[in-house]
Amino acid sequence: MPKLPKLPAPPLPGPLQEPPPRPGEQNGGGGPLEEAAQAAITVVDWVDERTSLSGAARWMMFRKVPKGTNWFYTLGSATMFAFLNQAVTGVFLAMYYRPEPAGGAYESIRYITNDVFLGQFVRGMHKWGASVMVVLVFLHMGRTFFFGAYKYPRELNWVIGVVLLILTMAMGFTGYLLPFDQRAYWATIVGVNINGTGPLIGPYLSDFLRGGSEIGATTLSRFYAIHMLLIPGLMAALIGAHLYLVAKLGTTAPPWKKAEKRTELREAEV
């Protein structure tokens, strides 16, 4: 019986084909690093062909920046980095933390600090990162106010920023109780009582935070759920909306640049 001829392999799709060599290079690439880079590019092209994410990334990253932009404009990015630091370190701390008031919470914090590998370092990043995030949020809001970046058409972005500021303070307040030591316990009592003095909803808010008439197991579980699930989810959604509006509306020029432009316009009219 005669042997049938072997059929040629079907051609590869365009994104999976090996690109032609650059001038001065031979076929076969430049070694393992070049092959790894080419494989990564192929994967990215494959994903982009099906999602078109490159267009959204270019729209977000490559946009016009006004003249006079300086380091004050990096406070927003620094605040977002602080939030990501809190999210990542919080996940690792949650792997060992136990929201139990009868010694469980305090002992789990002690175990993280003294026995877990790099536990003290991660807890320190989370603890001091909370203070850094609060400071950065206030600096970012101050820069926005003094530069006049809250005016039309950016009023909605300013409102989102104010809500994020409130959520940041709430996250710090709910996280302060989690070690459940004497300082955290009495500081939370003071904070809850202050909330209880608010008009109309103050007493109801105080009862909701305590989960009863006094601080106990329900309070700790409630603070842990709010700190780990509710507030981070709201903040992530609002940060996404905030970044979208920043990319859509752009950033404002510094006030001294605006003053120079107004002076130039007046001189041109004269």
C-alpha positions in Angstrom: 0.0 0.0 0.0 1.5 3.3 -1.0 2.4 5.7 1.8 0.3 8.8 1.9 2.0 12.1 1.8 2.2 14.1 5.1 -0.1 17.1 5.2 1.5 20.4 6.1 0.6 21.9 9.5 -2.0 24.6 9.5 -0.6 28.2 9.7 -0.5 29.8 13.1 -2.6 32.9 13.9 -0.9 36.2 13.4 -0.4 37.0 17.1 1.2 33.6 17.7 3.6 33.8 14.8 7.3 34.6 15.5 8.1 38.2 14.4 10.8 38.7 11.8 14.3 39.3 13.2 15.5 42.8 13.7 18.3 44.2 11.4 21.6 42.6 12.5 19.9 39.7 14.3 19.7 36.1 13.2 16.7 33.9 13.3 16.3 32.1 16.6 16.2 35.1 19.0 18.8 36.2 21.4 18.8 33.5 24.0 16.6 32.4 26.9 15.8 36.0 28.0 14.7 37.0 24.5 12.5 33.9 24.2 11.0 34.6 27.6 10.3 38.2 26.7 8.8 37.1 23.4 6.6 34.6 25.2 5.3 37.3 27.5 4.6 39.6 24.6 2.7 36.8 22.9 0.5 36.2 26.0 -0.2 39.9 26.4 -1.1 40.2 22.7 -3.4 37.2 23.1 -5.2 38.7 26.0 -5.4 42.2 24.4 -6.9 40.7 21.2 -9.8 39.4 23.2 -10.3 42.2 25.7 -8.9 45.4 24.0 -7.4 46.5 27.4 -4.6 48.3 25.7 -6.9 51.1 24.5 -8.2 51.7 28.0 -4.6 51.6 29.4 -3.4 54.1 26.9 -6.5 56.3 27.6 -5.7 56.2 31.4 -1.9 56.6 31.2 -1.1 58.8 28.2 -3.0 62.0 28.7 -2.1 65.7 28.7 -0.6 67.2 31.8 -0.8 71.0 32.4 2.4 73.0 32.7 3.7 73.6 36.2 2.8 70.1 37.4 5.1 69.3 40.4 5.5 66.9 43.3 2.3 68.1 45.0 0.4 66.2 42.3 1.9 62.9 43.5 0.0 63.0 46.8 -3.0 61.2 45.3 -0.8 58.4 43.9 1.0 58.1 47.3 -2.4 57.8 49.1 -3.4 55.0 46.7 -0.1 53.2 47.4 -0.7 53.6 51.1 -4.2 52.0 50.6 -2.7 49.1 48.7 -0.1 48.6 51.4 -2.9 48.5 54.0 -4.9 46.0 51.9 -1.9 43.6 51.3 -0.6 43.7 54.8 -4.1 43.4 56.2 -4.7 40.1 54.3 -1.5 38.6 55.8 -2.5 39.7 59.3 -6.0 38.3 58.8 -4.5 34.8 58.2 -3.4 34.7 61.9 -5.9 37.0 63.6 -8.7 35.7 65.7 -11.6 38.1 66.6 -12.2 36.5 70.0 -12.4 38.9 73.1 -11.5 36.3 75.7 -7.7 36.4 75.1 -7.9 35.2 71.5 -7.5 38.6 69.8 -4.7 39.8 72.0 -2.9 36.4 71.9 -3.1 36.3 68.1 -1.6 39.7 67.9 1.2 38.7 70.3 1.8 35.5 68.2 2.0 37.6 65.0 4.5 40.0 66.6 6.7 37.5 68.4 6.5 34.2 66.5 5.4 34.6 62.9 8.2 35.0 60.3 8.4 38.8 59.5 5.2 39.2 61.5 6.4 42.2 63.5 7.6 43.8 60.2 4.2 43.3 58.5 2.3 44.4 61.5 4.5 47.5 61.7 3.8 48.3 58.1 0.1 48.0 58.7 0.1 50.0 61.9 2.2 52.9 60.8 0.8 52.7 57.3 -2.6 53.6 58.7 -1.1 56.9 60.2 0.7 57.6 56.9 -2.5 57.1 54.9 -4.4 59.5 57.1 -1.7 62.2 56.7 -1.5 61.7 53.0 -5.3 61.9 52.6 -5.4 65.3 54.4 -2.4 66.6 52.4 -4.0 65.5 49.1 -7.3 67.1 50.1 -5.5 70.3 51.1 -3.6 70.4 47.8 -6.9 70.0 45.9 -8.5 72.8 47.9 -5.7 75.3 47.7 -5.1 74.6 44.0 -8.8 75.1 43.3 -9.2 71.6 41.8 -12.6 71.2 43.4 -14.3 73.6 41.1 -16.3 72.9 37.9 -16.3 70.4 36.4 -14.7 68.4 39.2 -17.2 68.9 42.0 -18.2 65.2 42.0 -14.6 64.1 42.3 -14.2 66.4 45.3 -17.3 64.8 46.9 -15.9 61.3 46.3 -12.6 62.5 47.9 -14.5 63.8 51.0 -16.2 60.4 51.4 -12.9 58.6 51.0 -11.5 60.8 53.8 -14.4 59.8 56.1 -14.0 56.1 55.2 -10.2 56.4 55.9 -10.9 57.8 59.4 -13.6 55.1 60.0 -11.1 52.4 58.9 -8.6 53.7 61.4 -11.2 53.8 64.2 -12.5 50.3 63.6 -9.0 48.8 63.3 -7.9 50.4 66.6 -10.0 48.0 68.6 -8.8 44.8 67.0 -5.8 44.1 69.3 -8.3 44.3 72.2 -5.9 45.4 74.8 -6.6 48.0 77.5 -5.6 51.0 75.4 -7.8 49.8 72.4 -10.7 49.0 74.7 -10.9 52.3 76.5 -10.1 54.4 73.4 -13.0 52.7 71.6 -15.3 53.4 74.5 -14.4 57.1 74.2 -14.9 57.1 70.4 -18.3 55.3 70.6 -19.5 57.7 73.3 -18.5 60.7 71.1 -20.5 59.2 68.2 -23.4 58.8 70.6 -23.6 62.6 71.2 -24.4 63.3 67.5 -27.8 64.7 66.7 -30.7 62.3 65.8 -28.7 59.3 64.7 -26.0 59.5 67.3 -27.5 57.1 69.9 -28.5 54.6 67.2 -25.0 54.7 65.7 -23.5 54.1 69.1 -25.7 51.1 69.7 -25.0 49.8 66.3 -21.2 50.0 66.8 -21.3 48.4 70.2 -23.8 45.7 69.1 -25.5 46.0 72.4 -25.3 48.0 75.7 -21.5 47.5 76.2 -18.4 46.6 74.3 -17.9 42.8 74.0 -17.6 39.9 71.6 -20.3 41.3 69.3 -18.5 44.6 69.1 -15.2 43.0 68.2 -16.8 40.9 65.5 -18.7 43.9 64.1 -15.6 46.1 64.0 -13.6 43.3 62.4 -16.2 42.8 59.6 -16.5 46.5 59.0 -12.7 47.0 59.0 -12.0 44.0 56.7 -14.9 43.8 54.4 -17.3 46.8 54.3 -14.9 49.8 54.3 -12.2 48.3 52.0 -14.9 47.3 49.4 -16.4 50.8 49.4 -13.0 52.4 49.2 -11.9 50.3 46.3 -15.1 51.2 44.3 -14.8 54.9 45.1 -11.1 54.9 44.2 -11.9 53.4 40.9 -14.5 56.1 40.2 -12.1 58.7 41.4 -9.4 57.6 39.0 -11.8 57.4 36.1 -12.9 61.0 36.7 -9.3 62.2 37.0 -8.5 60.6 33.7 -11.6 61.9 32.0 -11.5 65.5 33.3 -7.7 65.8 33.6 -5.8 67.7 36.2 -5.8 71.4 36.9 -2.9 73.7 36.4 -1.3 75.2 39.5 -2.8 78.6 40.6 0.4 80.5 39.7 0.2 79.2 36.1 -3.4 80.3 35.9 -2.4 83.8 37.1 0.3 84.0 34.5 -2.1 83.0 31.8 -4.6 85.6 32.9 -1.9 88.3 32.9 -0.8 87.2 29.4 -4.4 87.5 28.2 -4.9 91.0 29.7 -1.6 92.1 28.1 -2.7 90.7 24.7 -6.0 92.6 25.0 -4.2 95.8 25.7 
